[in-house]
Amino acid sequence: MPPRIDMSVPHPARMHDYWLGGGHNFAADRELAERIMEILPGIEDMARLNQSFLRRAALFLVDAGIRQFLDIGSGIPTVGHLHDIVQRAAPESRVVYVDSDPVAVAHTELILEDVKGTAVLRANMRDVPGVLAAEPTQRLIDLAQPVGLIAPMLHFIPDSWDPACIMGAYRDRLPSGSYLVVVHVTQDAETPGLAKTLELYRTTPFQLYPRGHDEVLRICAGFDLVEPGLVGTALWRPEGPDDRSTKPGINSLLYAGVGRKP
């Protein structure tokens, strides 16, 4: 357990870890996670499908020649997270995790303590120049070469922050051939229990901001989406039946896409 962590306050990243069967969670996280599982059956499938998509997308980037990754809003590295995936496929891969939340950063520092080619940066993702100029980024990322930009948590960003503008600032500073991987909770799905789940998330340090298809596409502006475009996580190049949920609505509860900067 990282020092100075309040175990009585549930944290979305640790709840996600619990749904995946991980060990980086506490009693408060498990209690709220179980409540949400009752309200929104299949939420654990959503976590699994999300992680499965990120694995497929990361390996797609490795196959495309990407060897350096910037994960903004990374949360807590958990079961099958980015550095595990890309370094297994290409051991020379480097990963910089960025998060403004001290809880996520504290957990990540412990997890990455002995993992070469990785670093965690506590910074606000809105500070694009600061993130790119920070020591861990400069040490592990060559901004003259294509970068894999991973953005899995944009649904925690309020409209007032203008997520499309933030992503545009990263896009403009990354070289041609860089990729964006995006995941975002949708407001288009009529999933029973979603509204109540959003209310429960307000009891945590973070609030969810679902967005529609066109809004998420604007976040991806300037990147050419590869087939099949912006779709539900289960629909992005599934490899088998385990990449889908049997519960209605879960397969498209998260939008997912991969785009390349021309």
N, C-alpha and C positions, 0 to 999 in steps of 0.2 A: 504494500500500500504506500503510495507517495505521501510524504509528510504534508501536514496542514490541509488534508482533504476532509471535508465534512461529509461523512458517510450517511448522514441522515437526509440529505437532499438528493432526490433522484436526478440522474443525468441522462439525457437522450442517448449519448454515445455508449454509455454502459448498459442501458436498456437494449440497444441494438445488439451489443455483445451478448447479452443474456439470450435474446431470441435466436442467436446463432449457435448457442451452446458453449460460449466462451466462458472464461474464468475471471474476467476483469469487470466484476459487478458486485454490488453490495445489496443488503437486504432491502433498502429503500428502493433501489432500482428494480429488483425482482418483484416487489409488491406492486408498484405502478405498472410494470410490464405485464403482470398477470391480470390486472384490472383491464388493461387495454385489450388483452387477448380475449377476454370475455365479451367486450363491447364490439370488437372488430375481429371476428374469427378469421384466421389466416394471416394475421400480422407477422407471425414468425415466418410464414412463407414469403411475405414481401421482403423481409430482411434477407432471407436466403436467395431470392431471385435477384435482389439488388447486388449482393456479393457475387453471385454467379455472373451477372452481366459485367461487373467491373473486372472479373477475371478474364472473360472473353475479350473485352475491350483492351485490357492491358496487353494480352498476348497478341492481339491484332496490331497494336502499336509496336511491340517488339518485332513482329514479323515485318513491319514496315521500316525497320531500321532504327527506331527510337531507343536510345539508351540512357536518357536522362528525363526525369519526371518531377514535376512540381505539383504537389497535391495541396490545394488551397481549401481551407475549411475541413481539414482532414479528420477531425475528431480523434478517436483513440484507435490506433492500429489493433485490429482484432483478428478473428479467425480468417485465415486466407487473405490478409491485407496486401497492399500494393507491393511492398518490398519483397515479401515472400514470393509473390507470383513472378515478378519480373527478374529477380536475381536467380530464381531457379531456372528460368528460361535463358537468361543471359547474365551470367555472374558479374559482368562488368557494369551492370546498370546501377545508376545512382538515383536516389530518391530524397527530395526535401519535402517534409511535411510542414504545413503552415496552419496555425490556428491561433486565435486571439484568446481562447478560453484557458485560463491557468490550470484547470482540472485536466483537460485533454492533454495539454503540454506536459504536465507533471507525469501522467501515466505514460505518455509516449517516450519521455526521456528514459524512464526505467526500462521500457520494452526494447528500446534501440541501443541500450548501453553498450552491448558487445556486437552490434551489427554494423559491419563496415559498409561504406558507401551510402550511408543514410544520415540524416540530421533532422532535427525539429526546430522550427523557428516560431517563437511567440510574436505574432504580429497581426495587425488587422489587415485582412485581405484587400480592403479598400485603399490601403497605402501601397499602391502598385510600385512606384519607384523605390519605396523603402524595402519592400519584399525582395525585389530583384537586386537591390544593392547590398543586401544584408550579407554578412560573412558566410553563413552556411550556403546560401545560394551561390555566391561568387566562388566558393571553394568546390562545390560539387556540380554546378550547372554552367556549361559554356553557352552563353546566350548568342553566340555566333552560329551555333548548330541547332537543328530542330529539337524542340522540347515537347514532351507529352504533358499537357496541362489537364489535370484531373480536378473536376469541380463537382463533388458529390453532395454538397450540402447547401446549394443555393436556395432551397426552400426554407432555410432559416433566415434569409435576408429580407428585410421589409422593403416595400416599394420605395420608401423614402431614400433608401440607399442607391436606388437605380441599378439593379444587378446587370442589366444590359450594358450600361456605361462602364461598370467595373470590368466586365469581361472584354469589352472593346478596348480598354486600356491595356490589358494583358496581350490581347491579340496584336495590337499595333506595335508592341515592344518585342514580340517573338518573331523569329525568322520564318521565311517561307519554308513549308514542309513540316511545320509544327502541327500538332493535333490537339483538339479539345475533346475531352470525354465529360459528358454532362448527365446528371441524374436529377430529377425534379419531381416532387409530389404534384399530381395533377388535381385540378378542381373540376375536370370534365367527367370524372368517374362518379357514377351514382352508387357508391359503395355504402351499404348500411353500416352505421356506426362511425363513419368518418368524422362527422360533425362533432360527436361527443368526444372522439379521440383528440381532435384539435383543442377542445376545451381542457382536457386533462394535460395536454402538453404545456398549457399556460401555467401549470403548477410547478414546472421545471424552470431552469434558467433560460430556456429558449422557447420561442413560439414558432409554429409552422405557418408558412404562407404559401398555400397551394396556388398554382397558376395554370392557365389554359394553354392549349397547344400553340397558338399564335404568340403568346407571351414568351414561352420557352424558346420558340424559334428565333425571336428577337434577341434573346440572350446569346444565341449561337451565330448571330450575324457576322459575316466575313469568313466563316468556315464553311467549306463545301461538305455537307453531310454525306457520308458514305451510305450505301444501301444497308438496311431498308429505311433510312432516314430517322426521324424522331418518332419512336414507337414505345409501347409498353416494354418493360424490361424483359418479359418473357418472349417477346416477339423479335428481339434483336439477335439474330443469328443463333437461335437455340441449337444445342448439340444433341439434345435427347429429351425424353419425357420428364426428367428431373428438373429441367429448366422451366417448367410450367407448374402452376398450382391448380388443384382440382376445385378450389373455392372461387365462385364467381366474383369478378371485380378485382381480384388481387393481381392478376396478370398485367393489368393496365393501370394500376394505381400509381405507378412511378413511370414517368417518361424517361427515356434513355436515348442517347445519340452519340455518335462519334463524327467529328468533322476535321477536315484538313485545311490549313491555311495555304492558299495558292502561292 
